[in-house]
Amino acid sequence: MGALVDAREINGSDLIAALRLSQQAPGLLGNGSKNTTPSSSSTGTAEEYGQIEQLFLACLRTGDDQSAQACLDRLSLRFGPSNERVMGLQGLYQEATAKDRSALEKCLKGYENILSENPVNVPILKRRVALLRSLNRTSDAIAALIQLLDAIPTDAEAWCELADLYQAEGLGAQAIFSLEEALLIAPNAWNIHARLGEILYVGASSPDGARLAGKSVQHFCRSIELCDDYLRGFYGLALASSRLLNTDYESPSDSTAPSKQTAERLHRFALQRLRDIVQSRAVDDQHWASSRSELIAAQALLNRFEQTP
């Protein structure tokens, strides 16, 4: 479960899948989707209960709170209301059905009470972070994430979330450190390499711009090495290599920056791969529907560079 997201958060590409899954609620739950008391016994396989949890999330996201409650009752009956995972799902349900900010604050108070008894209840630690962020209490969310990472320092998702919060607060160095920690845990995560490349690119306007731009190029190169059709990686590489070419630096004495010639080749390569990806996906209805905004942004970038003398 993506426990660090808002209770009702869903993007367009996931909506159809969530709707299809939530429509299966009556068949999967039987009478349990219509009544507050589950009709099933406490028996069942791990796979079946995993499906019920996924159904719970889909129902919440599509506004079918009654079926979501039936799923939660089924899980609670099987594993007990004091099970940490069930407690996290219960918190998620309460957040999703909260009518106003005061109700959300009440959810937060409940999390604090649970953590006072068990400070390492990981699902509740994650729900607290997500709720604090949705309440725009960024400083508190950062503190809560640090507490979470003290308990489980190998949670790459939490490190990435911390990086996003630091970046939102203008703390680029802390954001870079957090993503570097995430890469120690998941060194082959091409999306994390690209995200680190983006933050380094943003910081490349500083006096230390050449070094940061060079590192940005390196991480974008690594992201497309790991995923050779990663549009976001090629988009970032085109920008970062262009920034590097417009930066006054000595190469190769700066070991983090490629030579001017290498930067020029990388820039041309990134633009060509962007053209290929945009052309192939623009005629693919499935790709167009799922990544329309990214394709439009990539085409705009191509147009910009083509107009540059």
N, C-alpha and C positions, 0 to 999 in steps of 0.2 A: 504494500500500500504506500502511495506517495503521501506520507504523513505530514510533510512540510508545506502542503498547499492549502488554500482556502477551502472551506467546506463545500461550496457550490462551484468551485473553479472548474471550468472545462473549456477547451478550445474548439473551434469549428470542426476540425478534422476528427475529433473524438465524439462529437455529438451524435452522429448517425449510429456509431457502434454502441454508445450508451443507450440510445433509444431502443435499438434492436434487442439488447440484452434485458433492459427493464421490462419490455413487453413480454418476456418469458416468465415474469414473476408468478402469474397465476398457475402456470403449469409446473414450475419448479417447487413452489411453496404449497400448492394445493389450497385447502381452505385457510391455511395460515396467512395468506395475503389479504384475507377479508376479515380476520378476527385478530384480536389483540393477544389471544392465547395460541401458541403454536400447536398444530395438530400432530406434529411428528414426535417420535420418541427421541431419546438422546443418543441413539445409535446412528452410525453413518461413517463413511470413509473420510480420510483427510481431504481427498479430492472433492468430495461432495461439499464439505464445509468450506473449502476454498472457493468453490463456485458460488456458494451462498454469500460469502464475503464480497466477491466481485459484483454479485447482483445487488447487494446492499449499496455499494458505491455508485453503481449505475442508476439505481432508483433515486438516491439522493440528488445526483447531478441532474436528473430529468424531472425533479419535483414530485415524484411518487413517494411521499413521506409515509403513507400507510404501508406500502409494501416494504419500504426500508425498515420500518419498525418491526414488521413481521420477521424479516431476516435477522434483525438484531435480537429479537426474542428467541429465535431458533438457536443462534450462536450462544446466547447467554444460558439457555437451557442445557446445552451440551457441555460448555466449558466453565460455566459459573460466572456470576457478575463480577467476581473479584479477579478474574483472569485479566492480566495486563492488556492483552490485545483487545479483549472485549471492552475494557474500560476506555481504551483509546477510541474504539468505534462508537461507544456511547457518547463520548465527548464530541466526536465529529457530528453525530446526529443532533445533539443539543445545539451546537453552533449553527448547523444548517437550518434548524427550525426556529432559531431565535428571531424575535420580532423587531428588536431594537438594540441599541448599543448597551442599554442597561442589562438586557438579558445576556449579551455577550460578556459583559463585565462579571455577571454572576457565574457564567461558565469558567471564566478565568479564576475566580475565587475558588471554585470547586477544584480546579487543577492545583492551585496552591495548597489546598487542604490535603489532597492526595499525596503531593510531593513532600509535605511536611512529615508524613508517615513513611513514605518510601521515596527517597530522593533520587533513586535510579530507576524509576518507572519510565522506561524509554518511550513507549507510545504517548504517555501523558507529557513528557518533556517535549516531544515533537509537536503535539497539539498546542502546547502553551506557546511555542515559538510561532507557529502559524497564526494563532489568534492574536498575539501581540503585534505581529506584522500587519494583519488585516485591520487592527485598531490604530495603525500608524504610530505605534509606540516603538520606533526604530531602536532607540538606545536600549530599551528594556529587552527587545527581541535579540539584540546582539549579546547582552548579558546572559540571556536564557540559552542562546546557542553555545556560548562559552561553557556554561554549566553542563550542557548536553555533551559537548566534546570532551570535557573532563571525565565524563562517565564512559563514553565510547569514542576514543580518539581516532578510530579507524572508520568512521562514518564519512565516506567521501561526499555524500549528498549534503550532509550538514556543513562540511567545509565549503562547498560551493554556495550554499545558502548564505553562509557568513560572508563570503566574498561579495555577493550581491549587495548585502546590507552595508558593508564597508564602502563599496563603490558608490552607493546611493548617498552616503554621508561625505563623499569626497575624500575618503581615506584610501587612496590608490595603493600605497605601499602595503597596507594591511590586507587589502584585497588580493594583491599579487602573492603575498605570503600564504594566504588561505588556499588559493588555487594550487600553489606549489605543493602544499600539504596534501591536497586532494589527489594530485598526480603521483605522489609517493604511494598512495593506496591503489589508484587505478591508472597506471602509467600508459595504458593503451586506449584510454577514453579520448577519442578524437574530438568530441564536443568540448571537453574540458581544456584540451590544448588550444582550441579555437577561442574559447572564452578568455583564456589567459592572454592569447595574442591580441584580443580586442582591448583588454585593459592596458596592456603594454603600449598598444598603438595610441590610446587616449593620452597616456603619459609621455608620449614621444615629442610633445610640443614643449617640454621642459628643457632646461639647460643640458640635461643628461639625455637629450633626444636621440642621438645617434646610437647609443648603447641600447636604449629601450626599443627603438625601431628595429635594430638588428635582432634582438631577442623575440620581438613580435613576429618578424619574418620566420625565424626558426620554428616557433610554435605553430604557425599556420602551415608551414611545410610539413611538420610532423602530423598535423591533423589530416592533411590530404594524403600523406603516405599511408596512414592507417585506414582511411576511407577515401578511395580514389574518385568518388563522384559527390563529395561533400560540398555542396554549393556554398555554404557559409564559409568554409575554409578557403575556397578559391576567391570568394569575394574579399575576404580579409587579406589574403595574400596580395591581391591586386592593389589594395589600398596601402598596405604596409610597405610593399616594395616601392610604390610611388613615393611615399613619405621618405623612405630611405634615400631614394635617388635625389630628392630635393633637400637633403640634409648635408651640411658641410662636415665631412668627417674624413679621417685618414684610414684607408684600408690597405692591406689586411692587418695593420698594427692593432686595431681594435678587434680582438678575437671573436666578439659576439656579433659583429657585422660582416656580411658577405662583401666581396669586392663589388665595385660599381658594375662591372661586366656581368657578374652573377646576378645582381639585383635586377639588371635590365632583362636578362634572360628569364628570370622568375616572373617578372611583370608581364612579359609577352606571353609566357606559358599560361599564367593565371587568366589573362583576358581571353585567350583562345579556348581554354577549357570552360570558362563561363559561357562563351558563345555556344559551344557544343551542348552544354547542359540546358541552357535556355531553349535552344532550338528543338532539342529532343523532348523536353518536358512540356513545351507549349502545345504540342500536338497530342499529348497524352492526357486524356480527360482526368484520369485518377491523380496523376502528379499535379495537374493544374489546379484541381480542387483542393488538394492538401497543402500546396505550397505556393499559392497564387501571389501572395504579398512578397515572398522572397524572390520569385521569378521577375516580378515587376521591378523590384529594387535592383536586381542584377542587370536587367536590361537598361535601366536608367544609368547605372554606373558605366556600362559599356558605351552608351550614347555620350556620356560626359567625357570619357577618355578619347572617343573618336573625334570629338569637337575640339579637343585640346591640341594646339599647334605642336 
